[in-house]
Amino acid sequence: MTHHLDGPVAIIGGGIGGLTAALSLQHFGVPVRVFEQARALREIGAGVTITPNAMSALDFLGIGPVLAEQAGETPRYFVRSADDGRELERGPDPDSFMPEFGASYRNLHRADLHAALTDAVTKNDPDAIALDHRFDYLEQDGDQVVAHFSNRATFAAPALIGADGGASAVRNAVFGGQDASYTGHVALRALVPITRVPPAIIADPYALYVGAGRSLIHYPLRHQTTMNLLGNAQASQWQAEGWSIPATVREFLGLFDDFPEPVRELIAAIPETDLFKWGLRDREPLPVWTRGRVTMLGDAAHPMTPYLGQGACMAIEDGMVLGRAFAASQDLAEAFSRYEAARRDRANGVQLAARFQGTQHHGSTASGPNSGKTAVTLGLFSYNPVSEPI
Ligand SMILES: Cc1cc2nc3c(=O)[nH]c(=O)nc-3n(C[C@H](O)[C@H](O)[C@H](O)COP(=O)(O)OP(=O)(O)OC[C@H]3O[C@@H](n4cnc5c(N)ncnc54)[C@H](O)[C@@H]3O)c2cc1C
């Protein structure tokens, strides 16, 4: 930005989106301060698929090699019928991603991705991340935006980015509260050490099973030493919000008791300390992301159901483009306007596509499973946040 900014940009939320935005802004010479409510930086124990569209940003920002080293090879994925395990669809050859899209497809442990981002951001600036700062509210005028935190600290900045996830307090403060509706589906997630995984699953490690009202995906992490497992099923009601409510193997098995035997064996092998559930909630896309000196990013702007596996990828794309928008602009208004114009239709569109995909999976019947579309068949990988016009 040719116009000098008066102090670091404030980023609320040190998740995947906030940290990617921090790294991208730093890359383009914009100082940042990330405020995270947690007392320690950590991520939940779960896998995350980072597809070439987002991986190209992580490569550009310099953390691709460390992620590749931690992840190992990505196997080819198969979509299978939950009735009898037959193949409904197969994913592309994993070796085709680099030649076709210029980046890889990686299944990562969330903690590895989070740690790589944190290390890179703090290497650029050891004071970039402030923990134990829970954002409460903000005030803004023509000169600055002031964030107030529940520890009574305040921070005045020229700009503020709301990257505080699906239940965003920044979004509530700036755009008013937005009710989340329960989708009628519950999700269960687990990590299983490879020594406990049935041989039939090891031989077919990356599969999505679709059946009546349910779907289940598993894929290996960290050089095939751990199997990540995510199941979605209908459940009539749900109260709590949050990704870490303990669940039991019995409960998981009860929901998937007619799935093929290797899948049931895999569920039975889950260590219960590593099994969690949450109710899937949906919010409407934000029609406008920016107000004055504040803009939104990641789940805070476009929280999405997990049916396309693109929530983190969209947050990474947002973060990458935000840095580029600052670099290309004369002033803050231009930067936010370029950012929102480049990102809103893409991210909100993927949010709506993920919602639709959920109805396809769960619309499957006993007589005919419906795999619907995937991020591949929707063509989502051909977007490159490093080079898209902004
Ligand atoms: C089990 C699971 C599997 C998933 N799998 C995939 C996948 O395979 N691929 C994919 O692309 N996406 C996946 N997603 C979606 C993806 O995880 C999210 O879209 C992504 O984490 C969004 O990143 P974010 O940074 O916007 O928000 P978050 O990850 O929610 O981070 C928000 C951060 O803000 C902090 N915060 C919240 N409120 C405040 C406050 N008031 N003050 C300060 N800090 C605050 C939080 O502590 C958190 O650190 C999955 C989600 C789940 C739950």
The ligand as an ORCA input file, in Angstrom:
! r2SCAN-3c Opt
* xyz 0 1
  C     -14.078    -31.629     12.160
  C     -13.975    -30.635     11.030
  C     -13.408    -31.034      9.832
  C     -13.244    -30.106      8.800
  N     -12.622    -30.511      7.678
  C     -12.321    -29.605      6.726
  C     -11.555    -29.982      5.589
  O     -11.217    -31.148      5.438
  N     -11.237    -29.017      4.671
  C     -11.598    -27.722      4.836
  O     -11.232    -26.880      3.974
  N     -12.363    -27.330      5.895
  C     -12.703    -28.234      6.851
  N     -13.432    -27.857      7.933
  C     -13.856    -26.445      8.081
  C     -12.722    -25.622      8.622
  O     -12.159    -26.236      9.746
  C     -13.164    -24.217      8.988
  O     -13.858    -23.668      7.884
  C     -11.939    -23.361      9.310
  O     -11.371    -23.810     10.521
  C     -12.293    -21.886      9.387
  O     -11.161    -21.186      9.815
  P     -11.316    -19.781     10.543
  O      -9.941    -19.352     10.860
  O     -12.195    -18.909      9.744
  O     -12.150    -20.099     11.867
  P     -11.752    -20.985     13.130
  O     -10.915    -22.142     12.737
  O     -13.032    -21.253     13.837
  O     -10.839    -20.031     14.013
  C     -11.380    -18.934     14.713
  C     -10.414    -18.531     15.822
  O     -10.932    -17.374     16.458
  C     -10.869    -17.539     17.860
  N     -11.946    -16.720     18.450
  C     -13.278    -16.970     18.429
  N     -13.960    -15.990     19.039
  C     -13.032    -15.092     19.467
  C     -13.105    -13.862     20.169
  N     -14.282    -13.339     20.565
  N     -11.954    -13.188     20.435
  C     -10.735    -13.700     20.036
  N     -10.611    -14.873     19.384
  C     -11.740    -15.555     19.081
  C     -11.029    -19.027     18.085
  O     -10.518    -19.442     19.349
  C     -10.253    -19.598     16.898
  O      -8.886    -19.751     17.191
  C     -13.683    -28.768      8.959
  C     -14.306    -28.386     10.152
  C     -14.473    -29.315     11.170
  C     -15.151    -28.903     12.434
*
